[in-house]
Amino acid sequence: MPPSPNITSRLNDDVLREIFIRCIYAPQNLSTCFVVGDSTSSIRNFPQLGVSRVSSSWRHVALLTPQLWNNIMILEITNTNLSIAREYLSRANNLPVSITFNQCETDKRRSQLTDFLSSYRLRTLKVHTNASSFHLLLPDLPQRSVADLESLMMFNQNILDSGRESIDLNGIRYPKLAHVSITGVHEISGYSTSYSTSLRIFDGTGLLMTVTESWNLLSCCPSLEDVRLTIMRGVDISRRPVPVPQIQLQHLRLLCLYSRPIIGEIPFSIFIEPLALPAIEELRVPIGRVAWSSTAFQSLAHRSNYFPRLRDFVLRDPTCVVDTSALLKSMPSLKSMSLSLCISSNLVVFDHLALNSLASGLLGPQLQSLSVGYISNEGEFLDMVESRMKNAQMSADGVPAPFTKVEYCTLHYLDVARLHDMQQRGIPIDAT
């Protein structure tokens, strides 16, 4: 419940305005975004409306506080809803605004949407749509409307394939763009020949990008911290630059690569050729067949100072044998590793040397979570887990770290009794 107006009447407008702003953006609030088109919401859900209806003086201050009125969601594009949205956003004055469209039929209302968006300086634009053409209206917006755009998110649930189309994220047009998310856009693929140098987060899981296109993105955006890409199989391998450009990604913390069934394997070994990832914390290839090369990955590790911050590594389904000894030597700081969950084609091999080194902590000294696919030498693998836990318990310096999670698969006889005994003794191991 807000304080009594009698108490706050002694506060000047600037102090009261600051209180309102903090009230709006408090973490416990149900929403800082006003929703247009939701008849079921209570006024209590929107603090900006609540504080503006306490008294005439509060309303006066609230209406003159642009920060209370610059964030809106429109559930459905109708003339009535757009009219309400215009009235609401008019109180933001010239402040950059955040606009979310929850159901956006771009094809039918392109002109109307262009006119509406052109009226504002955009800070965040989020669109949920079943249409494939929303990105086509972005070039129609005046430069003034997109010069302050920091976040662009497009979520498309249309699964039709209509071919490759270019999505322009030119850094001159979008100088402040820091976050781009294009997901679920199964029918659109594309890239920009130049990007905003301020880009920090790029989720392109809805775009099919060739290796060269992904290199262009990474080389143009030195500030990238979080990247998720869907890579096409070898579309432009024969046209890749010679020599391959060196791409130093000093700030990149997360890199995740995807594929789709229709495009085959991920050309991972070629993709990583020019990269250096000294700050990487999570490296994931969770979906699709992976064209794996131990030599290429070792070269990447060398260029990346052996990944001093890498904690989480996921490799879904490599196309050739993975030498786990060499792999773990390349990632000495690793805490979590998931390898080849596809049982029928598991090429990850734990030989005697790798298992002994894991047990002693010579390999993966900080490794705590280990998920692998098919294990043919189940007995030796279980011996390793038991020895690792015993060595961790006896360790005075924390090396090796104890396992907190071990998962594996077997196609042969499962030693259920031994597995159950280990679980009863508190060893966190499971098999399928």
N, C-alpha and C positions, 0 to 999 in steps of 0.2 A: 504494500500500500504506500503511495507517495506521501511525503510529509505534508502537513497542513499548509495551505497558502498563507495563513497568518504568520507561520514561522519563516517561510521563505520570502515574505514580502520585504524583509530587511536586506535581502540579497540583491545586488545590482544585476542588470540583465546579463552581463558577461559571465558572472559566476553561475547564474541560473542556466544559461545556455550550455556551459561546460558540464553541469550536472545532467542535463538532458542528454547530451552526447554520450556521456559515460553510461547512462541508463540504457540507451539504445544498444550500445555495443558490449554490454555486460555479458559474460559467457553463459550465464544461466537463462538469458532471455530465450523465449521460444522462437523468435524470428526477428532479424533486423531488416528483413525484406518484406515489403508490403505486397500482398497477393491480390491481384485484380481478377475477379471472376469466381471467387470462392465465397458462396453465400453462407457456408457453415462456420466460418471462422468468427471468433469473438474478438471484440475490440481489445480484450486483454492480451491477445496474441501479438498485438502491434503496439509497443510502448510509445511510438511517435504519435499515435492517435490518442492514447491514454493521457499523456501529459498535456496534449493540446486541448483537452476537454475538462480540465480541472477548474479553470477560471479564465476570465477574459485576459488577465495579465499573462498567465501561462501560455494561453493560445497565441497572444501577440508575440511573445518571445519564441515560441516553437515555430511559428510560421516564418520567422525571420532567421531561422537556423537551417541553412541549406543541407547540412550534414544529416539531418533527420529524414530527408526526402529524396535521396539520390540512389535508392536501391529498390527495384521493383520486379515482380514476376507477373507475367500475363499468361493466364492459363489457356486462353483460347483467343485467337485473333478475330475480334468482332468490332464493329464500329463503336458500340457502347463501351467495350473494354478499352479500346484505344483512346476514347474520349476521357475516360476516368484516369487512365495512365498519364495523359497529357496534363490534366489538372494537377495530379499529384506531383509530377516531375517539374512542373512550373515553379514549385517552391524551392527547388534545388538551385534556382538562378542559373549561373554559368558554371556550376560545379560539375566535373565529370561524373557521369552516372553509370550504374550497373543495371543492365536489363537482361531478364531471362524470359524466353518464350518457351512455354511448356508444350504446346501443341502448335506447330507452325507449318501451315500449308503454303510454302513459298511460291509454288507454281501459280496458284490462284491469286495471290495477294502481293506479288512482287512490287508493283508500283506503290501500293499502299504502305508496305513495310519500308520501302526506300524513303518515302516521304516522311514517315514517322521517325525513323532512325536519323535522318538528316537534320532533325531539329535539335540534336543533342551532341554534346561532347561525350563520347563513350569511354568508359574506363574498363568495364567488363561486359562482354557479350556472350551469353550462353543460350544455345538453341537446341531444343529437342524436336526432331522433325522426322517425318516419313518421306520427305521430298529430297531429291538428289541435287537440288540446284540452289540451296541457300547461299553457298559461297559465291555464286555468280552475281549476287546483288552487292557484295562488298565493294567491288570497283566502282559502283554507281554512287557510293556515298562520298560526300565532299571531304577533302583533306582535313578540314576542321573537325569533322566528326570522328575521325580515326587517329588523329595525331597523338591523343592521350591514351589510346587503347593499350591496356596492359595484359588483358586476359581474353583469349578467344577460344570458346569451347563449342564444338558442334557434335551432337550425338544423333546419329542417323540409324534407324532400325529397318530401313528398306534393304532387302537382301538381293535385289536384282543387280545384275552385272551389265552396266551400260558403257564400259570401256574407260580408258584413262583420260582424265581431265586435269588441267593444271590449276593449282591453288596458289595464288600469289601471296607471299608473305614478305614483300619487299621492305627492306629496312629503311628506305627513304620514306615510304608511305606510312610505315608503322614503326616509328623510331623508339617507342617505349614498350613494344610488345615483349613481354617476359614469359608468358605462359600460353602455349597452344596445345589444345587437346582435340583430336579429330578421331573419334572412335565409332565403331559400328557402321562406318560408311563403306559398306562392302562393294558398292558399285563405283566408287570414285578412287582414282589413284592420281597422284600428281606431286609436284614439287615446285619450288621457287628457285630461280637462278640466283637470287640473293635473299638474305634474311636479315632480320633485325639483330644487331650485335648485342642487344640487351636480352636476348632470348635465354632463359634459364631452364624452363621445363618444356619439353616437346614430347607429346604423346601422339605418335602418328600411327597407332595400331589400325586405324581405319584407312590408311594409305598404303598402296603397293609402291615401294621405292626400289629402284635398282641400286646396285652397289655404288655406282658413281654418283647417283643422286644423294645417297646417304652420306658419302664422303663430302659432297658439296655443303650439305647442311652442317656437318660437324666442323668443317674447316672455316665456315663463315661465322660461327657462333662460339667464340672462345669462352663465353660466360656460362655455357650449358652445365647444368648440375644433374638433370634427370632426363634420360632419353629412352623412349620406347618406340621401336621401329618394326615394321613388317617388310622383310626383304624378299625381293623376287629372285628366283633362281637364275643366276648367270645371264640376265638379259643383255647386259652391256659389258661382259667380261672382256670380249675381244677388243673393245674400244676404250678400255681403261687407260689412264694417262701413263706414259713412260717417260721418266721414272715415276713410280707411285708417289704422290705427295705425302709429306710427313705431317701428321696432325697431332699436335700436342693438346691434350684436353686436361688442363691443370685443375679444373674445378668439377669435373664430372664424377658424381658419386654413385649413380645408378645407370646401368646400361642393360636394356632388356630387348632381345630380338625374337620376333615371331615369324611364323610362316603360315601358309594356308594349304590345305590338301591339294588344291588345284595347281599350285606352283612348285610342288616338289620340295627338294631339300634347301636348307639355308646355306648359302656359300660363306660360312663363318670364317674359314681359314683365309679366304681372299679378303673378306670385309675387314679383318683385323690387321692386315699387312702394314698399313701406314700409321696405325694408332699407337699412342702412348697414353696410359691411364694411371698415372701415379697416385691419384686421389680416389680411385674407384673403391666403393664399399660393397656394392652388390653387382654381380655380373651374372646375368640369367639368359639362358636359351631354353625356355620352358615348353615350347610347342614346335613340333615339326622335326623332320630328319635334318641332322646337322653334318655338313661336310667338314669333318674334323681333321686337323693336322697337328700332331704333337709338336713338330718342329716349329710351325707357325705360332703356336701358343707359347712355347718357350721363348721365342724371339720377342713376343709381346711382353712377357714377364720381364725379360731383360731390359727392354725399353722403359718399362713402368716401375723400375727399381724393385721388382718382385713384390709388387702390390702391398705396400706396408699397411694399408688401411682396409684391404679386402677381407670381409667377414662372411659373405654369403655367396656361394657359387652353385648354379643350377645348370646341368647339361642333360637335356631330355633324351636324345636318341642319336648318338653319333653313328656315322656311316662306316667307321673303321675302328680298330682296336685302340682303346685308350690305356696308355701306360699310367697306372695310378701312382706309381713311385715318382715318375717324372712330373706328373700333374701336381701332386702335393708338394714336391720340392719347389715348384714355381709359386706356391701360395702359402708361405710359412705362417701367416697370421690368420689363416682361415678358421672360422668357428662353426660354420654350417655348410655342408656339402650334400647335394642331391644329384645322383648320377643315374641316367638311363632307367627310367621307370617303365619302359616298354619291355615287358618280359621276353617276348619272343625273339627280339633282336638285340639283346644286351651284349655289347662288345666291351664292357668295362671289366677288366681282369685284375683281381687282387692276387698276385703271386706271393710266394713264400716270403720274399724280401720285403714286399710292401706290407704284408700282415705283421711281420716281426717289427718293422720300423714304426708302424702305427701303435703297436702294443707298448713299445718303449717310449714313444714320444719323439723319436728322431724325425718322424713325419707327422705333420698335423699336430704339433704340440699343444695348440689351443683348440683343436677340433672337439666339439661337444655334440653336434647333431650330424648324423650320418644316415642318409637314405640311399639305397642302391637297388638295382634291379635283381636279375637272376644271379644267384651265387651257386656255382657248381661244387665248390669246396666248402660246403657248409660247416663241417666240423672244424676246419682250420679257421674259418671266419669267426665261429663262436669262441674258439680258443683265444683269438686276438681280443675279442670284446672282454672276456673274463680277465685276461692278463692286463689289459689297459685299465680296467677298473681297479684291479689290485695295485698296480703301479701308481695310479693316481692317489689311492688311499695312503700309500706308504710315502708319497712324495712330500718333501719339506718345502719345495719351492713352487709348487703348483704345476709342475711339468712331469708327466702329461696331465692335461685337464681331463676330468672324468666325463664320460658320455652322459648326456641327459636324454638322448633319443637315438635309437638305432633301429632301422627298418630295412628288411631285405625280402627278396622273393626266392622261391625254390621250385624247380620243376621235378625234383627227385624226392626221395624219402625225407620227410620232415621229422627231425628229432624232437617230437612234441614233449617228451618227458624232460629232456635237458632244457629245452626252452622254458617250460613251465617252472623248472627248478631255479633257473636264473632269474626269472621274473619274481619268484617268491623271495629271492634273496635281494631284491631291490634293484636288479640290473634292468634298465629301461630298454628292453629289446622286444621286437615284435616281428613276425613273419607272416607272409601270405602265400 
